[in-house]
Amino acid sequence: MERVKGPYVSVIMAAYNSERYIGHSIRSVQQQSFENWELIVSDDCSTDGTPSTVEILRKADKRIRLLTSEDNHGPAVARNRAIEGASGRHIAFLDSDDIWFSEKLERQIDFARSKDAKFTCGLCNLVRDQADGTGYEDLRTTLHSPERLTYRRMLLNNYVQSPTAMYDSEAIGKQYMPLIRKRQDYALWLQILRLGHTCWCIQEPLALYRVGRKGSVSNSKVDAVRYNWRLYREIEGLSLPVSFWALANCIIRAPLRRRGVKA
């Protein structure tokens, strides 16, 4: 690997009322076999102990930075503040309730170099909170993704899970999330692919992805449909027929991925 000054990877983490989870997420970054990283936690005006939890960890590890906000603006604004302040060549993402496997960065960087890829991702294993609140339950389900993703293929479904996404900011410039309340990560992936890049997916799990934390399953499905539609029409500017085609594919393919089917 080439020698670099400063961190090679900037890890972007937006946080809001994540006191229960964020310590585990941060420690999964600290336990990486690849150590040349910085972690930028952008707290979106949490009302719990999230900032103080991060501050304790920051004092013990200078690779961690904490950005705070006096108002709640949503995850897109929080992530963009962190991206703006990032100094690493590669921009990676980790939500404040998800967990990386210890060799995630090392494996993904090697994979990106082997493919000469500017945008990469990996697979995720699903977990959910245990009923007693003491940990998480392994759902024994892996979210599968095609090895090669183009813009057209990504319209069929959001195949890139945030905790495995990483792009080369030196090659394609810093890319920011559109300022929408939800689906801003999906919008960013489409934005990068629309520039003509390809996303290569390493066919192995790199992270644990927590599900079931927000709302009921039925409400989540309704929100997904509504926000995908707005993304296709308002952000991507797709025609009505293409938007219907993309939305129908997402509705069909999303549950298949959760069943372990390579849809």
N, C-alpha and C positions, 0 to 999 in steps of 0.2 A: 504494500500500500504506500502511496506517495506521502511524503512528509508534509505536514500542514502546520500552520501557526493557528493556535486557538482550537476550539472544538471542531471536530469533523462533522458531527451530527448535532443539530438543535432539535430537542424534543419539545413539542408544543402540547401543553396541557391546560385546557380551560377547566375551571372549577367553580361550582356553586353548591353550597351546603353539602359538601362531600366529606365531612369530618369522619364519618364511619368507614370510608373506603380509601381515602386518598393516601394515607400512610402506606398501605399495602401496594398501591400503584407506584408510588415514588420508590419504595424499596425494590420493586421489580426492575426499575431503571438502574438503581445503584448496584444491583447484583449482575449486571450485564458483563459478559466475558470481554466485550469490546468497551473500553473505558473512556475513549476520547469523545465525550459528549457534554452538552449542557442541557439542563432541564429548565424550561421557562414555564412557571405556573402562573396563569393569568386568572386571578380570582375576580369573579363577577359580582362583587358586593354581597358575599355570603353573610348570613345572619347567625351562623353557628361557629364552631371552633375551627373551621377550615384554615383560615389564615394563620392562626397561632400554631396549628399542627405543622404547616409547611415551614413556618419560621423556625421552629425547633430543628427540623431536618436541615434547613438551609444553613443555620449556624454551624452545623457539624460537617457540611459538605458544600464547599464553595462553587461546585458545579451547578448548584441549584439556585435559581433566581425566582423572586416573587414579585409579581406586578399586582397592584390592587386598584380597585375602582370604587368611587364614591356612589355610583349609581349602577343599577342592574340593566345591562343592555342586551343580554343574550349571548349565546356561545360564539356566534360569528364574529361579533365585535371583540370578544375576549381573545379568541384565537388569533385574529388579525393583529391585535396589539402585540401578541407574543411573536408572531411571524415577523412583524416589522422590526422587533428588537433582536431577532435571531442573528447569530454570527457564523453558524456552521454552514458548510457547503450543502449538506443534506438536511432537509426538513422532514421530520417524522412526527407522528401524532400518537398520543395516548390519552384516552379519556380518564377522568379521575376516579373511575370505579372499575377499570379494566386492568389486566395484569399481563406483562410480557414474560415469555419464557427466557431463561438466562442467556441463551445464545441467539436471541432474536436479531439484534443488530449485527453481530458477526456474520450470521448466516445470510442475512439479507444484503449486506454490503458485498459479500463475496458473490452472491447470486447476481446482483446488479452489474458487477464488473464482468462477470462471465457472459452476460447478455448485452453488454454495453448499453444498459437500460437507464433511462433518465427518470422513470416512474415505475415503482414496484410495489407489490403488496404480497400478502400471504394468506393462509387459511386461519380460521379461528375456531376454537372449541367453545361451546356454549356452557355457561354456568348460571345458576340463580341462587339467590339468598336462601339459606336454610331457614326453616320455620322458627327455630329458636334464636336466630340472629347471631349465631356463634361463628359462622363461616359461610362457605358456598357449597352448593351441590353440583357435581359434574353431571350434565345432562347427557353425556356420551353421544354428543352430536357435533359434527364438524361442518361448518359452513364452507362448501366447496365453491371454487371459482375457476373459470377457464384459465389456461396458462397465458393466453395472449388476449388482451382486451383493447379493442378499438372504440372509437366514439359510437359507432352504430351498435356495436355489441353491448356497450354500457347502457344505452338507452333501454335495452330489454330488461335491465334490473341493476340495482346498485350492488355490484360484485365486490367492491372494495370496502372492507371494514376499516374504520378509522384507526384502530390500534395497530394495524399492519401497514398503513400507507406511508410511503416515503418518496420524496422527489428531490431531484438534483437542482438546487436553486442557482448554481453556477452555470449550468447548461441551459436552463429554460427561464431563468429569472425567478424572483419571488412571486408566487401566485397566492392571491388572497381569496378568502371565502366571500361569496356574494352575501349582502346583508339581508338575509331572510331568517325568520325565526327558527325554522326547521328545515331539514334536508340541505343545509348549507355545505355539508361535507360532500354529498352526492353532486351538488352543483360545482364544487371545486374540481372533483375528478373529471366531470364532463368538460369543464373549462380547459383543463390541461390536455385532454384528449382532442378537443376541438382545435388546438394549436397544431395538431398533426403528430403528436407523440403517441406511443403505444405503452400500455401498462402491462408489465410482465409479472405474473403471479407465481411465486415459489410454491410448489405443491406439497407443503407441509405446514402444520399448525405453528404459528409464531406467538399466539396470545390467547388469553382467556377473555371472552366477551360476555359481559353480564347482561342478562335479559330479565324482563319482568319487574324492573325497578319502578317504572312509572306507569300508573293507571292500569286499567284492565286490558286484557288482550283485545277485546272487541273495539274499545276506544282507540287503541294503538293502530289497529287495522284501518279504521275509518280515517284517522289522521294521516296515515301513510298514503292512502289513496288521494286525499284532498291536497296534501302538500306536494305529492308527485305531479299532480295535474297542474298546480300553479307553477312548479318548476319547469315543466315542459312548455307551458304557454307563455309565462311571463319572463322567465330567465333565458330559456333556450330559444324562444320565439318560434316554436314548431307549429305547423299548420294543424287544424282540427283533426284531419285523418291520421297524420303521423302521431299526434298526441294520443289519440284513441288507441292506435296500434301499440305504442310504447307502454301505455298504462295497462292495457290488457295483458301484455307479456309480463309486466311486473307483478300483476295480481296472480298470474299462474305460476311464475317461476319462484317467487319469494318463499312460499310455503314448502316447495319441493327442496330448496336448499336446506331448510331447517330439518328436513327428513333425511338429509345426507345424500340427496340426489344431485348429480352434476347437471343441473338444469341451465 
